[in-house]
Amino acid sequence: MELERRTIQPLAYGYVRALPELRADAVAQLQSELARFAHQEGFTLAEVFVEQRWLHTVAWDALVMSCNQHDVRNVVVPDYRHLHSLPGLSFVMQRVIEDVIDGRVWCARADATVEEVTAASVGGAAE
């Protein structure tokens, strides 16, 4: 009987911000979307932090603290608007968390990534 080899997948956390247009039942759908994306990218989605109140950062602060406490270096969001509704500020938020956790923020929806809007939004040239 041959033993099955299993590789340990790195952990990722998810983050969902309560957007004004977000329906009550949409959070569960977004969590499933994040789990699918994480799996496709080779991660295990350990937890999804949900910002329950508009313009609050309780879940954001808990996410950053948990990343640092548990050495999680990957965060998955549905799209850039879950970091901030303004593309330029979303890019800044992405860079801040990537610096703090020494990791990467992934957007689950390829059609709405922060990188697409950064150069025009922050007034700089593309690198």
C-alpha positions as CSV (number, residue, x, y, z in Angstrom):
1,M,0.0,0.0,0.0
2,E,1.6,3.2,-1.1
3,L,1.2,6.3,1.1
4,E,-0.3,9.3,-0.6
5,R,1.9,12.3,-0.7
6,R,0.2,15.5,0.4
7,T,1.7,18.9,0.2
8,I,0.8,21.5,2.8
9,Q,-0.8,24.5,1.2
10,P,0.0,27.9,2.5
11,L,-2.8,29.6,4.4
12,A,-4.7,32.7,3.1
13,Y,-7.2,34.9,4.8
14,G,-10.1,36.5,3.0
15,Y,-11.4,40.1,3.5
16,V,-14.9,41.4,2.5
17,R,-15.9,45.0,3.2
18,A,-19.6,45.7,3.4
19,L,-20.2,47.8,0.3
20,P,-23.4,49.8,0.2
21,E,-24.8,47.7,-2.6
22,L,-23.9,44.4,-0.9
23,R,-27.1,42.3,-0.2
24,A,-27.3,40.4,3.0
25,D,-27.1,37.0,1.3
26,A,-24.1,38.1,-0.8
27,V,-21.5,37.7,2.0
28,A,-21.9,33.9,1.9
29,Q,-21.5,33.9,-1.9
30,L,-18.4,36.1,-1.7
31,Q,-16.9,33.8,0.9
32,S,-17.5,30.8,-1.4
33,E,-15.9,32.8,-4.3
34,L,-12.8,33.5,-2.1
35,A,-12.5,29.9,-1.1
36,R,-12.7,28.7,-4.8
37,F,-10.1,31.3,-5.8
38,A,-7.8,30.4,-2.9
39,H,-8.0,26.7,-3.8
40,Q,-7.2,27.4,-7.5
41,E,-4.2,29.4,-6.5
42,G,-2.9,26.7,-4.1
43,F,-3.9,28.2,-0.8
44,T,-6.1,27.0,2.1
45,L,-8.6,29.7,3.0
46,A,-8.4,29.7,6.8
47,E,-10.8,32.5,7.6
48,V,-12.7,35.3,6.0
49,F,-12.8,38.6,7.9
50,V,-16.0,40.6,7.1
51,E,-16.3,44.3,7.8
52,Q,-19.9,44.5,9.1
53,R,-20.2,48.3,9.2
54,W,-19.5,50.7,6.4
55,L,-16.4,52.9,7.0
56,H,-15.2,50.9,10.0
57,T,-11.9,48.9,10.2
58,V,-12.6,46.4,13.0
59,A,-12.3,43.4,10.7
60,W,-9.4,45.0,8.9
61,D,-7.4,45.5,12.1
62,A,-8.2,41.9,13.2
63,L,-7.1,40.6,9.8
64,V,-3.7,42.4,10.0
65,M,-3.2,41.3,13.6
66,S,-4.1,37.7,12.7
67,C,-1.8,37.7,9.7
68,N,1.1,38.7,11.9
69,Q,0.3,36.4,14.8
70,H,-0.2,33.3,12.5
71,D,2.4,34.1,9.8
72,V,-0.2,34.3,7.1
73,R,1.2,36.1,4.1
74,N,-1.7,36.0,1.6
75,V,-5.0,37.9,1.7
76,V,-7.7,37.4,-0.9
77,V,-10.4,40.0,-1.6
78,P,-13.2,39.8,-4.1
79,D,-11.9,42.9,-6.0
80,Y,-10.2,46.2,-5.2
81,R,-13.4,47.9,-4.0
82,H,-13.2,45.7,-0.9
83,L,-10.0,47.6,0.1
84,H,-11.4,51.0,-0.7
85,S,-14.1,52.3,-3.1
86,L,-11.6,54.7,-4.7
87,P,-9.1,52.9,-6.9
88,G,-6.1,55.1,-5.9
89,L,-6.7,54.6,-2.2
90,S,-7.4,50.9,-2.8
91,F,-3.9,50.7,-4.3
92,V,-2.4,52.4,-1.2
93,M,-4.3,50.1,1.2
94,Q,-3.0,47.1,-0.8
95,R,0.6,48.3,-0.5
96,V,0.2,49.0,3.2
97,I,-1.1,45.6,4.1
98,E,1.5,43.9,1.8
99,D,4.2,45.8,3.6
100,V,2.8,45.1,7.1
101,I,2.3,41.3,6.5
102,D,5.3,41.0,4.2
103,G,3.0,39.3,1.7
104,R,0.5,39.7,-1.1
105,V,-3.1,40.8,-1.6
106,W,-4.9,38.8,-4.3
107,C,-8.1,39.9,-6.2
108,A,-10.4,37.0,-6.9
109,R,-12.0,38.7,-9.8
110,A,-9.5,39.2,-12.6
111,D,-11.7,41.8,-14.2
112,A,-11.5,44.2,-11.3
113,T,-7.9,44.3,-10.0
114,V,-6.1,47.2,-8.3
115,E,-3.2,47.0,-10.8
116,E,-5.5,47.9,-13.7
117,V,-6.2,51.3,-12.2
118,T,-3.1,52.3,-10.3
119,A,-1.1,54.4,-12.7
120,A,-4.0,56.6,-13.7
121,S,-5.5,56.7,-10.2
122,V,-2.4,57.7,-8.3
123,G,-1.1,60.0,-11.0
124,G,2.1,58.0,-11.6
125,A,3.6,56.2,-14.5
126,A,3.6,52.4,-14.6
127,E,6.8,50.7,-13.4
